[in-house]
Amino acid sequence: MHAVNALGEFLKQFLLTLGGTAVAVAAVAWLARSIVTQWLSKDVEAYKTRLKAESDVALERVRSDLQIAAARRSIEFSRIHEKRLEIISELAGKISAFHERVSAYVSTWEWAGAPSKEERRKLVRDALAELNKYFIPRRFFLPKRTIEKIDAFRAGLYKISTDFRFFVEQGRDFKHDPMKDMDIWTQASAYTAKEAPKLIAELEDDFRKILGIEQT
């Protein structure tokens, strides 16, 4: 404000010196315009400088937030990956155990001193219970397609073992076809020896993909 008053007084004295002529007025107008332009130029430069400083601060804050978010996502992904590794490792073991129990239950090879069919069936039941207990609450860690394959694997072996129980182990008293139990026995044994291993191989491929392990 003081600078403005001083400028006004200067212009007044300058105008009186020139005698108030048109030339004087033009000179004063030119001088005032030059001064105002210079002030505006300084204001614009100051505004640009301040805007750039504020922009740099905001940009640095955004970069910092993105780095923090990226680090947090990396940690979360690492934890999920570790959890998946743990789940797949345990699940693969329980799937294999269930398959082995059913294979032993429906095997066409029987020898003296081996567990009875009833005893082997109970082992199948326990293995399936262990598989279900572990798999069902952790299924959301796996892709939908992999879940469908595991469900198909469980359902296939469960049906085979159930049919074997009714038509082979306990079915001699009420079956109509004398060879029905042998048909089921052969089918069950063939399924555990051929079809089930195919599903297990597909699941192993899925597990490798989930864990990012390239196949050789």
Rosetta constraint file for C-alpha pairs under 8 A:
AtomPair CA 1 CA 5 HARMONIC 6.39 0.50
AtomPair CA 2 CA 6 HARMONIC 6.17 0.50
AtomPair CA 3 CA 7 HARMONIC 6.14 0.50
AtomPair CA 4 CA 8 HARMONIC 6.25 0.50
AtomPair CA 5 CA 9 HARMONIC 6.24 0.50
AtomPair CA 6 CA 10 HARMONIC 6.13 0.50
AtomPair CA 7 CA 11 HARMONIC 6.21 0.50
AtomPair CA 8 CA 12 HARMONIC 6.16 0.50
AtomPair CA 9 CA 13 HARMONIC 6.25 0.50
AtomPair CA 10 CA 14 HARMONIC 6.03 0.50
AtomPair CA 11 CA 15 HARMONIC 5.96 0.50
AtomPair CA 11 CA 28 HARMONIC 6.81 0.50
AtomPair CA 12 CA 16 HARMONIC 6.30 0.50
AtomPair CA 13 CA 17 HARMONIC 6.15 0.50
AtomPair CA 14 CA 18 HARMONIC 6.41 0.50
AtomPair CA 14 CA 28 HARMONIC 7.93 0.50
AtomPair CA 15 CA 19 HARMONIC 6.31 0.50
AtomPair CA 15 CA 20 HARMONIC 5.56 0.50
AtomPair CA 15 CA 24 HARMONIC 6.03 0.50
AtomPair CA 15 CA 25 HARMONIC 7.21 0.50
AtomPair CA 15 CA 28 HARMONIC 7.10 0.50
AtomPair CA 16 CA 20 HARMONIC 5.98 0.50
AtomPair CA 18 CA 24 HARMONIC 5.54 0.50
AtomPair CA 19 CA 24 HARMONIC 7.08 0.50
AtomPair CA 20 CA 24 HARMONIC 5.61 0.50
AtomPair CA 20 CA 25 HARMONIC 6.60 0.50
AtomPair CA 21 CA 25 HARMONIC 6.29 0.50
AtomPair CA 22 CA 26 HARMONIC 6.13 0.50
AtomPair CA 23 CA 27 HARMONIC 6.02 0.50
AtomPair CA 24 CA 28 HARMONIC 6.07 0.50
AtomPair CA 25 CA 29 HARMONIC 6.09 0.50
AtomPair CA 26 CA 30 HARMONIC 6.07 0.50
AtomPair CA 27 CA 31 HARMONIC 6.08 0.50
AtomPair CA 28 CA 32 HARMONIC 6.00 0.50
AtomPair CA 29 CA 33 HARMONIC 6.02 0.50
AtomPair CA 30 CA 34 HARMONIC 6.11 0.50
AtomPair CA 31 CA 35 HARMONIC 6.21 0.50
AtomPair CA 32 CA 36 HARMONIC 6.08 0.50
AtomPair CA 33 CA 37 HARMONIC 5.96 0.50
AtomPair CA 34 CA 38 HARMONIC 6.13 0.50
AtomPair CA 35 CA 39 HARMONIC 6.24 0.50
AtomPair CA 36 CA 40 HARMONIC 6.06 0.50
AtomPair CA 37 CA 41 HARMONIC 5.98 0.50
AtomPair CA 38 CA 42 HARMONIC 6.23 0.50
AtomPair CA 39 CA 43 HARMONIC 6.12 0.50
AtomPair CA 40 CA 44 HARMONIC 6.02 0.50
AtomPair CA 41 CA 45 HARMONIC 6.19 0.50
AtomPair CA 42 CA 46 HARMONIC 6.05 0.50
AtomPair CA 43 CA 47 HARMONIC 6.02 0.50
AtomPair CA 44 CA 48 HARMONIC 6.08 0.50
AtomPair CA 45 CA 49 HARMONIC 6.08 0.50
AtomPair CA 46 CA 50 HARMONIC 6.09 0.50
AtomPair CA 47 CA 51 HARMONIC 5.90 0.50
AtomPair CA 48 CA 52 HARMONIC 6.00 0.50
AtomPair CA 49 CA 53 HARMONIC 6.18 0.50
AtomPair CA 50 CA 54 HARMONIC 6.16 0.50
AtomPair CA 51 CA 55 HARMONIC 5.96 0.50
AtomPair CA 52 CA 56 HARMONIC 5.99 0.50
AtomPair CA 53 CA 57 HARMONIC 6.25 0.50
AtomPair CA 54 CA 58 HARMONIC 6.16 0.50
AtomPair CA 55 CA 59 HARMONIC 5.96 0.50
AtomPair CA 56 CA 60 HARMONIC 6.03 0.50
AtomPair CA 57 CA 61 HARMONIC 6.18 0.50
AtomPair CA 58 CA 62 HARMONIC 6.23 0.50
AtomPair CA 59 CA 63 HARMONIC 6.16 0.50
AtomPair CA 60 CA 64 HARMONIC 6.06 0.50
AtomPair CA 61 CA 65 HARMONIC 6.13 0.50
AtomPair CA 62 CA 66 HARMONIC 6.09 0.50
AtomPair CA 63 CA 67 HARMONIC 6.12 0.50
AtomPair CA 64 CA 68 HARMONIC 6.19 0.50
AtomPair CA 65 CA 69 HARMONIC 6.08 0.50
AtomPair CA 66 CA 70 HARMONIC 5.95 0.50
AtomPair CA 67 CA 71 HARMONIC 6.06 0.50
AtomPair CA 68 CA 72 HARMONIC 6.11 0.50
AtomPair CA 69 CA 73 HARMONIC 6.08 0.50
AtomPair CA 70 CA 74 HARMONIC 6.04 0.50
AtomPair CA 71 CA 75 HARMONIC 6.21 0.50
AtomPair CA 72 CA 76 HARMONIC 6.14 0.50
AtomPair CA 73 CA 77 HARMONIC 5.96 0.50
AtomPair CA 74 CA 78 HARMONIC 6.03 0.50
AtomPair CA 75 CA 79 HARMONIC 6.20 0.50
AtomPair CA 76 CA 80 HARMONIC 6.18 0.50
AtomPair CA 77 CA 81 HARMONIC 5.98 0.50
AtomPair CA 78 CA 82 HARMONIC 6.14 0.50
AtomPair CA 79 CA 83 HARMONIC 6.10 0.50
AtomPair CA 80 CA 84 HARMONIC 6.06 0.50
AtomPair CA 81 CA 85 HARMONIC 6.12 0.50
AtomPair CA 81 CA 211 HARMONIC 7.17 0.50
AtomPair CA 82 CA 86 HARMONIC 6.26 0.50
AtomPair CA 83 CA 87 HARMONIC 6.15 0.50
AtomPair CA 84 CA 88 HARMONIC 5.90 0.50
AtomPair CA 84 CA 141 HARMONIC 6.50 0.50
AtomPair CA 84 CA 142 HARMONIC 7.73 0.50
AtomPair CA 84 CA 211 HARMONIC 7.59 0.50
AtomPair CA 85 CA 89 HARMONIC 6.04 0.50
AtomPair CA 85 CA 211 HARMONIC 6.85 0.50
AtomPair CA 86 CA 90 HARMONIC 6.31 0.50
AtomPair CA 87 CA 91 HARMONIC 5.82 0.50
AtomPair CA 87 CA 138 HARMONIC 7.51 0.50
AtomPair CA 88 CA 92 HARMONIC 5.83 0.50
AtomPair CA 88 CA 207 HARMONIC 6.76 0.50
AtomPair CA 89 CA 93 HARMONIC 6.57 0.50
AtomPair CA 90 CA 94 HARMONIC 6.43 0.50
AtomPair CA 91 CA 95 HARMONIC 6.06 0.50
AtomPair CA 91 CA 131 HARMONIC 7.30 0.50
AtomPair CA 91 CA 134 HARMONIC 7.29 0.50
AtomPair CA 91 CA 135 HARMONIC 6.76 0.50
AtomPair CA 92 CA 96 HARMONIC 6.13 0.50
AtomPair CA 92 CA 204 HARMONIC 8.00 0.50
AtomPair CA 93 CA 97 HARMONIC 6.12 0.50
AtomPair CA 94 CA 98 HARMONIC 6.13 0.50
AtomPair CA 94 CA 127 HARMONIC 7.27 0.50
AtomPair CA 94 CA 130 HARMONIC 7.12 0.50
AtomPair CA 94 CA 131 HARMONIC 5.44 0.50
AtomPair CA 95 CA 99 HARMONIC 6.28 0.50
AtomPair CA 95 CA 131 HARMONIC 6.63 0.50
AtomPair CA 96 CA 100 HARMONIC 6.15 0.50
AtomPair CA 97 CA 101 HARMONIC 6.19 0.50
AtomPair CA 97 CA 127 HARMONIC 6.53 0.50
AtomPair CA 98 CA 102 HARMONIC 6.28 0.50
AtomPair CA 98 CA 124 HARMONIC 6.48 0.50
AtomPair CA 98 CA 127 HARMONIC 5.04 0.50
AtomPair CA 98 CA 128 HARMONIC 5.92 0.50
AtomPair CA 98 CA 131 HARMONIC 7.36 0.50
AtomPair CA 99 CA 103 HARMONIC 6.03 0.50
AtomPair CA 99 CA 157 HARMONIC 7.38 0.50
AtomPair CA 99 CA 192 HARMONIC 7.14 0.50
AtomPair CA 99 CA 196 HARMONIC 7.47 0.50
AtomPair CA 100 CA 104 HARMONIC 6.14 0.50
AtomPair CA 101 CA 105 HARMONIC 6.14 0.50
AtomPair CA 101 CA 120 HARMONIC 7.14 0.50
AtomPair CA 101 CA 123 HARMONIC 6.30 0.50
AtomPair CA 101 CA 124 HARMONIC 5.10 0.50
AtomPair CA 101 CA 127 HARMONIC 7.09 0.50
AtomPair CA 102 CA 106 HARMONIC 6.22 0.50
AtomPair CA 102 CA 121 HARMONIC 7.73 0.50
AtomPair CA 102 CA 124 HARMONIC 5.71 0.50
AtomPair CA 102 CA 157 HARMONIC 6.94 0.50
AtomPair CA 102 CA 161 HARMONIC 6.49 0.50
AtomPair CA 102 CA 192 HARMONIC 7.29 0.50
AtomPair CA 103 CA 107 HARMONIC 5.76 0.50
AtomPair CA 103 CA 189 HARMONIC 6.75 0.50
AtomPair CA 103 CA 192 HARMONIC 5.53 0.50
AtomPair CA 103 CA 193 HARMONIC 7.43 0.50
AtomPair CA 104 CA 120 HARMONIC 7.04 0.50
AtomPair CA 105 CA 117 HARMONIC 6.23 0.50
AtomPair CA 105 CA 120 HARMONIC 5.18 0.50
AtomPair CA 105 CA 121 HARMONIC 6.04 0.50
AtomPair CA 105 CA 124 HARMONIC 7.38 0.50
AtomPair CA 105 CA 161 HARMONIC 7.60 0.50
AtomPair CA 106 CA 161 HARMONIC 7.15 0.50
AtomPair CA 106 CA 164 HARMONIC 6.86 0.50
AtomPair CA 106 CA 185 HARMONIC 6.45 0.50
AtomPair CA 106 CA 188 HARMONIC 6.09 0.50
AtomPair CA 106 CA 189 HARMONIC 5.62 0.50
AtomPair CA 107 CA 185 HARMONIC 7.82 0.50
AtomPair CA 107 CA 189 HARMONIC 5.56 0.50
AtomPair CA 108 CA 185 HARMONIC 7.06 0.50
AtomPair CA 108 CA 186 HARMONIC 7.39 0.50
AtomPair CA 108 CA 189 HARMONIC 6.74 0.50
AtomPair CA 110 CA 114 HARMONIC 6.99 0.50
AtomPair CA 115 CA 119 HARMONIC 5.84 0.50
AtomPair CA 115 CA 120 HARMONIC 6.30 0.50
AtomPair CA 116 CA 120 HARMONIC 6.21 0.50
AtomPair CA 117 CA 121 HARMONIC 5.98 0.50
AtomPair CA 117 CA 169 HARMONIC 6.55 0.50
AtomPair CA 118 CA 122 HARMONIC 6.35 0.50
AtomPair CA 118 CA 169 HARMONIC 7.55 0.50
AtomPair CA 119 CA 123 HARMONIC 6.55 0.50
AtomPair CA 120 CA 124 HARMONIC 6.39 0.50
AtomPair CA 121 CA 125 HARMONIC 6.25 0.50
AtomPair CA 121 CA 161 HARMONIC 7.82 0.50
AtomPair CA 121 CA 165 HARMONIC 7.88 0.50
AtomPair CA 122 CA 126 HARMONIC 6.21 0.50
AtomPair CA 123 CA 127 HARMONIC 6.12 0.50
AtomPair CA 124 CA 128 HARMONIC 6.16 0.50
AtomPair CA 125 CA 129 HARMONIC 6.17 0.50
AtomPair CA 126 CA 130 HARMONIC 6.20 0.50
AtomPair CA 127 CA 131 HARMONIC 6.20 0.50
AtomPair CA 128 CA 132 HARMONIC 6.10 0.50
AtomPair CA 128 CA 154 HARMONIC 7.95 0.50
AtomPair CA 129 CA 133 HARMONIC 5.96 0.50
AtomPair CA 130 CA 134 HARMONIC 6.26 0.50
AtomPair CA 131 CA 135 HARMONIC 5.85 0.50
AtomPair CA 132 CA 136 HARMONIC 5.61 0.50
AtomPair CA 133 CA 137 HARMONIC 7.33 0.50
AtomPair CA 134 CA 138 HARMONIC 6.84 0.50
AtomPair CA 135 CA 139 HARMONIC 5.77 0.50
AtomPair CA 138 CA 142 HARMONIC 7.85 0.50
AtomPair CA 139 CA 147 HARMONIC 6.66 0.50
AtomPair CA 142 CA 146 HARMONIC 6.48 0.50
AtomPair CA 142 CA 147 HARMONIC 6.52 0.50
AtomPair CA 142 CA 210 HARMONIC 7.97 0.50
AtomPair CA 143 CA 147 HARMONIC 6.38 0.50
AtomPair CA 144 CA 148 HARMONIC 6.28 0.50
AtomPair CA 145 CA 149 HARMONIC 6.43 0.50
AtomPair CA 146 CA 150 HARMONIC 6.31 0.50
AtomPair CA 146 CA 203 HARMONIC 6.78 0.50
AtomPair CA 146 CA 206 HARMONIC 6.53 0.50
AtomPair CA 147 CA 151 HARMONIC 6.14 0.50
AtomPair CA 148 CA 152 HARMONIC 6.14 0.50
AtomPair CA 149 CA 153 HARMONIC 6.10 0.50
AtomPair CA 149 CA 199 HARMONIC 7.13 0.50
AtomPair CA 149 CA 203 HARMONIC 7.02 0.50
AtomPair CA 150 CA 154 HARMONIC 6.17 0.50
AtomPair CA 150 CA 203 HARMONIC 7.44 0.50
AtomPair CA 151 CA 155 HARMONIC 6.03 0.50
AtomPair CA 152 CA 156 HARMONIC 5.96 0.50
AtomPair CA 153 CA 157 HARMONIC 6.36 0.50
AtomPair CA 153 CA 196 HARMONIC 6.80 0.50
AtomPair CA 153 CA 199 HARMONIC 6.42 0.50
AtomPair CA 153 CA 200 HARMONIC 7.87 0.50
AtomPair CA 154 CA 158 HARMONIC 5.95 0.50
AtomPair CA 155 CA 159 HARMONIC 6.08 0.50
AtomPair CA 156 CA 160 HARMONIC 6.29 0.50
AtomPair CA 156 CA 196 HARMONIC 7.90 0.50
AtomPair CA 157 CA 161 HARMONIC 6.12 0.50
AtomPair CA 157 CA 192 HARMONIC 7.49 0.50
AtomPair CA 157 CA 196 HARMONIC 7.57 0.50
AtomPair CA 158 CA 162 HARMONIC 6.05 0.50
AtomPair CA 159 CA 163 HARMONIC 6.02 0.50
AtomPair CA 160 CA 164 HARMONIC 6.06 0.50
AtomPair CA 160 CA 188 HARMONIC 5.48 0.50
AtomPair CA 160 CA 191 HARMONIC 7.82 0.50
AtomPair CA 161 CA 165 HARMONIC 6.13 0.50
AtomPair CA 161 CA 188 HARMONIC 7.39 0.50
AtomPair CA 162 CA 166 HARMONIC 6.42 0.50
AtomPair CA 163 CA 167 HARMONIC 5.85 0.50
AtomPair CA 163 CA 168 HARMONIC 7.71 0.50
AtomPair CA 163 CA 184 HARMONIC 7.02 0.50
AtomPair CA 164 CA 168 HARMONIC 5.10 0.50
AtomPair CA 164 CA 169 HARMONIC 6.41 0.50
AtomPair CA 164 CA 181 HARMONIC 7.64 0.50
AtomPair CA 164 CA 184 HARMONIC 6.25 0.50
AtomPair CA 164 CA 185 HARMONIC 6.37 0.50
AtomPair CA 164 CA 188 HARMONIC 7.01 0.50
AtomPair CA 165 CA 169 HARMONIC 4.75 0.50
AtomPair CA 165 CA 170 HARMONIC 5.81 0.50
AtomPair CA 165 CA 171 HARMONIC 7.34 0.50
AtomPair CA 166 CA 170 HARMONIC 5.08 0.50
AtomPair CA 166 CA 171 HARMONIC 4.93 0.50
AtomPair CA 167 CA 171 HARMONIC 4.17 0.50
AtomPair CA 167 CA 172 HARMONIC 6.97 0.50
AtomPair CA 167 CA 175 HARMONIC 6.95 0.50
AtomPair CA 167 CA 180 HARMONIC 6.94 0.50
AtomPair CA 167 CA 181 HARMONIC 5.07 0.50
AtomPair CA 167 CA 184 HARMONIC 6.91 0.50
AtomPair CA 168 CA 172 HARMONIC 6.74 0.50
AtomPair CA 168 CA 181 HARMONIC 4.64 0.50
AtomPair CA 168 CA 182 HARMONIC 7.31 0.50
AtomPair CA 168 CA 184 HARMONIC 7.20 0.50
AtomPair CA 168 CA 185 HARMONIC 6.74 0.50
AtomPair CA 171 CA 175 HARMONIC 5.71 0.50
AtomPair CA 171 CA 181 HARMONIC 7.30 0.50
AtomPair CA 172 CA 181 HARMONIC 7.63 0.50
AtomPair CA 175 CA 180 HARMONIC 7.24 0.50
AtomPair CA 176 CA 180 HARMONIC 7.69 0.50
AtomPair CA 179 CA 183 HARMONIC 6.26 0.50
AtomPair CA 180 CA 184 HARMONIC 6.30 0.50
AtomPair CA 181 CA 185 HARMONIC 5.92 0.50
AtomPair CA 182 CA 186 HARMONIC 5.98 0.50
AtomPair CA 183 CA 187 HARMONIC 6.12 0.50
AtomPair CA 184 CA 188 HARMONIC 5.91 0.50
AtomPair CA 185 CA 189 HARMONIC 6.15 0.50
AtomPair CA 186 CA 190 HARMONIC 6.06 0.50
AtomPair CA 187 CA 191 HARMONIC 6.02 0.50
AtomPair CA 188 CA 192 HARMONIC 6.35 0.50
AtomPair CA 189 CA 193 HARMONIC 6.18 0.50
AtomPair CA 190 CA 194 HARMONIC 5.90 0.50
AtomPair CA 190 CA 195 HARMONIC 7.53 0.50
AtomPair CA 191 CA 195 HARMONIC 4.94 0.50
AtomPair CA 191 CA 196 HARMONIC 6.14 0.50
AtomPair CA 192 CA 196 HARMONIC 5.15 0.50
AtomPair CA 192 CA 197 HARMONIC 7.09 0.50
AtomPair CA 193 CA 197 HARMONIC 6.68 0.50
AtomPair CA 194 CA 198 HARMONIC 6.62 0.50
AtomPair CA 195 CA 199 HARMONIC 6.67 0.50
AtomPair CA 196 CA 200 HARMONIC 6.29 0.50
AtomPair CA 197 CA 201 HARMONIC 6.09 0.50
AtomPair CA 198 CA 202 HARMONIC 6.33 0.50
AtomPair CA 199 CA 203 HARMONIC 6.19 0.50
AtomPair CA 200 CA 204 HARMONIC 6.17 0.50
AtomPair CA 201 CA 205 HARMONIC 6.36 0.50
AtomPair CA 202 CA 206 HARMONIC 6.29 0.50
AtomPair CA 203 CA 207 HARMONIC 6.07 0.50
AtomPair CA 204 CA 208 HARMONIC 6.25 0.50
AtomPair CA 205 CA 209 HARMONIC 6.33 0.50
AtomPair CA 206 CA 210 HARMONIC 6.18 0.50
AtomPair CA 207 CA 211 HARMONIC 6.24 0.50
AtomPair CA 208 CA 212 HARMONIC 5.96 0.50
AtomPair CA 208 CA 213 HARMONIC 4.89 0.50
AtomPair CA 208 CA 214 HARMONIC 6.92 0.50
AtomPair CA 208 CA 215 HARMONIC 7.53 0.50
AtomPair CA 209 CA 213 HARMONIC 5.96 0.50
AtomPair CA 209 CA 214 HARMONIC 7.22 0.50
